[in-house]
Amino acid sequence: PHGEEVLSRRHYEGAAITAALTVLVLGGQAHADEPSIGVGTCDAWICAEVETGGSSGSSGSGSQAGGGEGGGSDDKPKCTYEKANGYEDVESQPVLDSAFWEGHDPSDGGALWWVTCGDTATLQYFGPGGPGAEAVSPAVLAQRALDKMLLRGPAIGITPKPGGTGVVGMPVYLWTETGAETYGPNTASASAGGVTVTATAKVSRIVWSMGDGKKVVCTTAGTPYSPKFGAEPSPDCGHRYTKASKYHVTATSTWVIDWAGGGQSGQLTEVRDSAVDIAVGEVQVVN
């Protein structure tokens, strides 16, 4: 915010300068933290565009990264990238609030770079990793984090046990083991281009299809049966059969995956299921 900001500069070596460089001042006085501008250079934090009377050369000092954009022809000049070193120190950045930063600041891990194409360089902001970093959206990284997880259907617990026989009218207990892969929480992260997204998956509900046309919706993992419960029904996830038969029981989990990173957040869902077969018989009366 020291006068009008000029968003481009030019590099020259041995070129005749036909337009004067301008130092922007506030109240007619240059600030002490503004570097001086010399003829034939353009290393200041703000400078005006200059023209040459001859052929232009390549850019000045600083490390370069990145490669060409195009084949190096006049229509598509090769572009190089040079970090604007004068902007790395937060305390010495007189244009920290300017449009150059596109709403960012150095705490994001990004920096300002000169993008030089031919004889013209434009000051641009790039996030962590610089111009060569992979541009991946946080939503894509969230999916990558999800792909790292092993999410399973419920590890079914049920009375009567598979292979045994229950009794018509007796309470049926339904539950799942509560491991990271069968109930959650299950957490994973994915990174690219200096951005990291972390996702956490938990089961929000289990729908039990009991094989008799009935469904039981449970928002808990259920309560494992214990002999001390006797004929008491499950406190949170149970059923009763009214007919003797063999039943195919399917348990379907809905996983909710919350993710955050890169200044964004969101939610994904996944569905997993598993199944068992049980038998239910009539009470046998012995005389």
C-alpha positions as CSV (number, residue, x, y, z in Angstrom):
1,P,0.0,0.0,0.0
2,H,2.6,2.6,-1.1
3,G,0.9,4.2,-4.0
4,E,-0.2,2.4,-7.2
5,E,1.1,-1.1,-7.6
6,V,2.6,-2.1,-10.9
7,L,2.3,-5.8,-11.5
8,S,5.1,-6.4,-14.0
9,R,8.8,-5.9,-14.6
10,R,11.4,-6.6,-17.3
11,H,14.9,-8.0,-16.9
12,Y,17.7,-6.7,-19.1
13,E,21.5,-7.3,-19.6
14,G,23.4,-4.7,-21.6
15,A,20.2,-3.2,-22.9
16,A,19.6,0.5,-23.5
17,I,17.0,1.8,-21.1
18,T,14.5,4.1,-22.9
19,A,12.0,4.5,-20.1
20,A,12.8,5.6,-16.6
21,L,12.2,3.3,-13.6
22,T,9.9,4.9,-11.0
23,V,10.1,4.4,-7.3
24,L,6.7,4.9,-5.8
25,V,6.7,7.1,-2.8
26,L,4.3,8.1,-0.1
27,G,4.1,11.8,0.6
28,G,7.0,12.5,-1.7
29,Q,9.5,10.5,0.4
30,A,10.7,7.0,-0.3
31,H,10.5,4.6,2.7
32,A,13.7,3.3,4.3
33,D,12.7,-0.3,3.7
34,E,12.3,0.2,0.0
35,P,15.4,-1.0,-1.9
36,S,16.9,1.3,-4.3
37,I,16.3,0.9,-8.1
38,G,19.3,1.2,-10.4
39,V,19.3,1.5,-14.2
40,G,19.3,-1.9,-15.8
41,T,18.0,-3.7,-12.8
42,C,14.6,-4.3,-11.3
43,D,15.1,-5.9,-7.9
44,A,12.7,-3.6,-6.0
45,W,9.5,-4.6,-4.3
46,I,7.6,-2.5,-6.7
47,C,8.8,-1.1,-10.0
48,A,7.5,0.2,-13.3
49,E,7.7,-1.5,-16.6
50,V,10.7,-0.5,-18.8
51,E,11.4,-0.8,-22.5
52,T,14.6,-1.5,-24.4
53,G,16.2,0.0,-27.4
54,G,17.8,-3.3,-28.3
55,S,17.5,-7.0,-27.8
56,S,16.6,-8.2,-24.3
57,G,18.5,-10.7,-22.2
58,S,17.6,-13.2,-19.6
59,S,16.7,-12.4,-16.0
60,G,19.0,-11.6,-13.1
61,S,19.9,-13.2,-9.8
62,G,18.0,-15.8,-7.8
63,S,17.3,-19.5,-8.0
64,Q,15.1,-20.7,-10.9
65,A,12.6,-23.5,-10.9
66,G,10.1,-24.8,-13.3
67,G,10.3,-25.3,-17.0
68,G,9.0,-24.1,-20.3
69,E,5.4,-23.4,-21.3
70,G,5.5,-24.0,-25.0
71,G,8.3,-24.8,-27.4
72,G,10.3,-21.6,-27.0
73,S,8.8,-19.8,-30.1
74,D,7.9,-16.1,-30.3
75,D,4.2,-17.0,-29.8
76,K,4.9,-19.3,-26.8
77,P,8.1,-18.2,-25.0
78,K,9.7,-20.4,-22.5
79,C,8.8,-19.4,-18.9
80,T,11.1,-19.6,-15.9
81,Y,10.3,-19.0,-12.2
82,E,12.3,-17.0,-9.7
83,K,11.3,-16.6,-6.1
84,A,11.0,-13.0,-5.0
85,N,13.5,-13.3,-2.2
86,G,12.7,-9.8,-0.8
87,Y,9.3,-11.1,0.2
88,E,10.3,-14.1,2.3
89,D,10.7,-12.1,5.6
90,V,7.3,-11.1,6.9
91,E,8.7,-8.0,8.6
92,S,10.2,-6.6,5.4
93,Q,7.1,-7.0,3.1
94,P,5.7,-3.5,2.4
95,V,3.0,-5.0,0.1
96,L,1.9,-7.8,2.3
97,D,-1.7,-6.7,2.0
98,S,-1.6,-6.1,-1.7
99,A,-3.3,-7.9,-4.5
100,F,0.0,-9.7,-5.2
101,W,-0.7,-12.1,-2.3
102,E,-4.2,-12.9,-3.6
103,G,-5.5,-12.9,0.0
104,H,-2.7,-15.2,1.3
105,D,0.3,-14.4,3.5
106,P,3.6,-16.2,4.3
107,S,2.0,-18.2,7.1
108,D,0.3,-20.2,4.4
109,G,3.7,-21.6,3.4
110,G,3.5,-19.9,0.0
111,A,5.6,-17.2,-1.5
112,L,5.7,-14.6,-4.3
113,W,7.5,-15.6,-7.5
114,W,8.5,-13.7,-10.7
115,V,7.2,-15.7,-13.7
116,T,9.3,-14.7,-16.6
117,C,8.1,-15.4,-20.1
118,G,10.4,-14.0,-22.8
119,D,11.4,-10.5,-21.6
120,T,8.4,-9.9,-19.4
121,A,8.1,-11.0,-15.7
122,T,4.9,-11.0,-13.7
123,L,4.8,-11.2,-9.9
124,Q,2.5,-14.1,-8.8
125,Y,1.6,-16.0,-5.6
126,F,2.2,-19.7,-5.5
127,G,1.3,-22.0,-2.6
128,P,3.7,-24.4,-0.7
129,G,6.0,-26.2,-3.0
130,G,6.2,-23.3,-5.5
131,P,5.2,-23.3,-9.2
132,G,6.2,-26.9,-9.7
133,A,3.9,-28.3,-7.0
134,E,1.1,-30.6,-7.9
135,A,-2.2,-28.7,-8.1
136,V,-4.6,-31.0,-6.3
137,S,-7.9,-29.9,-4.7
138,P,-8.6,-30.7,-1.1
139,A,-11.6,-32.8,-2.1
140,V,-9.4,-35.0,-4.3
141,L,-6.9,-35.4,-1.4
142,A,-9.9,-36.3,0.9
143,Q,-10.7,-39.2,-1.5
144,R,-7.1,-40.3,-1.5
145,A,-7.1,-40.3,2.3
146,L,-10.3,-42.4,2.2
147,D,-8.7,-44.8,-0.2
148,K,-6.0,-45.5,2.3
149,M,-8.5,-46.7,4.9
150,L,-9.8,-50.3,5.2
151,L,-13.5,-50.0,6.0
152,R,-15.4,-53.2,6.5
153,G,-18.9,-54.3,7.0
154,P,-20.0,-55.1,10.6
155,A,-18.2,-57.9,12.5
156,I,-21.6,-59.4,13.3
157,G,-22.5,-60.6,16.7
158,I,-25.9,-62.2,17.1
159,T,-28.0,-64.5,19.3
160,P,-28.7,-67.2,18.4
161,K,-25.2,-67.8,17.1
162,P,-24.7,-69.0,13.6
163,G,-24.7,-72.7,13.6
164,G,-26.9,-72.9,16.7
165,T,-30.7,-72.6,17.0
166,G,-32.7,-69.9,18.7
167,V,-36.2,-70.0,20.0
168,V,-39.2,-68.3,18.6
169,G,-40.2,-65.3,20.7
170,M,-36.9,-65.0,22.5
171,P,-34.9,-61.8,22.2
172,V,-32.3,-61.6,19.5
173,Y,-29.3,-59.4,20.3
174,L,-27.5,-57.6,17.4
175,W,-24.1,-56.0,17.7
176,T,-20.7,-55.5,15.9
177,E,-17.2,-55.4,17.2
178,T,-16.0,-51.8,17.5
179,G,-12.6,-51.9,15.8
180,A,-11.2,-49.1,13.5
181,E,-12.1,-51.2,10.4
182,T,-15.5,-52.3,11.5
183,Y,-17.0,-49.3,13.4
184,G,-14.3,-46.5,13.6
185,P,-12.9,-44.1,14.1
186,N,-10.6,-44.7,11.2
187,T,-8.2,-41.9,10.3
188,A,-5.9,-41.3,7.3
189,S,-4.2,-38.3,5.6
190,A,-3.1,-37.4,2.1
191,S,-0.8,-34.6,0.9
192,A,0.2,-32.9,-2.3
193,G,1.6,-29.5,-3.2
194,G,2.1,-28.6,0.4
195,V,-1.5,-29.2,1.3
196,T,-2.5,-32.0,3.7
197,V,-6.1,-33.3,4.2
198,T,-7.0,-35.5,7.1
199,A,-10.1,-37.7,7.0
200,T,-11.9,-39.5,9.9
201,A,-14.4,-42.2,9.2
202,K,-17.1,-43.5,11.7
203,V,-20.2,-45.7,11.3
204,S,-23.3,-43.5,11.7
205,R,-25.8,-46.4,11.6
206,I,-26.3,-50.1,10.9
207,V,-29.4,-51.4,9.1
208,W,-30.1,-55.1,10.0
209,S,-32.2,-56.9,7.4
210,M,-33.5,-59.8,9.5
211,G,-34.5,-62.2,6.7
212,D,-38.2,-62.2,7.8
213,G,-39.1,-59.0,5.9
214,K,-38.2,-56.8,8.9
215,K,-35.4,-54.3,9.3
216,V,-33.8,-53.0,12.5
217,V,-32.0,-49.6,12.3
218,C,-29.4,-49.1,15.0
219,T,-27.4,-45.9,15.7
220,T,-25.1,-47.7,18.1
221,A,-22.8,-50.6,17.8
222,G,-25.3,-52.7,19.8
223,T,-24.8,-54.6,23.0
224,P,-23.2,-58.0,23.1
225,Y,-25.3,-60.6,24.7
226,S,-24.4,-62.0,28.1
227,P,-26.1,-64.9,30.0
228,K,-26.8,-62.5,32.9
229,F,-29.4,-60.7,30.6
230,G,-31.6,-63.9,30.5
231,A,-34.7,-63.2,28.5
232,E,-34.4,-59.4,28.7
233,P,-34.4,-57.7,25.3
234,S,-31.4,-55.8,24.0
235,P,-31.3,-52.2,25.3
236,D,-30.4,-50.7,22.0
237,C,-30.4,-53.1,19.0
238,G,-32.5,-56.2,19.0
239,H,-35.3,-58.2,17.4
240,R,-37.7,-61.2,17.9
241,Y,-38.7,-63.8,15.4
242,T,-42.3,-65.1,15.4
243,K,-41.9,-68.1,13.2
244,A,-39.5,-71.0,13.1
245,S,-37.2,-70.9,10.1
246,K,-33.7,-70.4,8.8
247,Y,-32.9,-66.7,8.3
248,H,-30.3,-64.9,6.2
249,V,-29.3,-61.8,8.2
250,T,-27.5,-58.9,6.5
251,A,-26.0,-55.9,8.4
252,T,-25.2,-52.8,6.3
253,S,-23.1,-50.0,7.8
254,T,-23.1,-46.4,6.6
255,W,-19.7,-44.8,7.1
256,V,-19.5,-41.0,7.4
257,I,-16.1,-39.6,6.6
258,D,-15.4,-36.0,7.8
259,W,-12.4,-34.3,6.2
260,A,-10.5,-31.0,6.5
261,G,-7.4,-29.4,5.1
262,G,-6.3,-26.8,2.6
263,G,-8.7,-24.3,4.1
264,Q,-11.7,-26.5,3.2
265,S,-13.8,-29.2,4.8
266,G,-16.4,-31.7,3.7
267,Q,-18.1,-35.1,4.2
268,L,-18.1,-38.3,2.3
269,T,-20.2,-41.5,2.8
270,E,-19.4,-45.2,2.2
271,V,-21.5,-48.3,2.6
272,R,-20.3,-51.8,3.7
273,D,-22.2,-54.9,4.5
274,S,-21.7,-58.5,5.9
275,A,-24.1,-61.4,6.5
276,V,-24.7,-64.6,8.5
277,D,-27.3,-67.4,8.6
278,I,-29.1,-68.4,11.7
279,A,-31.9,-70.8,12.6
280,V,-34.9,-70.3,14.9
281,G,-37.0,-73.2,16.2
282,E,-40.2,-73.8,18.2
283,V,-39.9,-74.6,21.9
284,Q,-39.9,-78.4,22.5
285,V,-42.1,-79.5,25.3
286,V,-41.0,-82.7,27.0
287,N,-43.6,-84.7,29.0
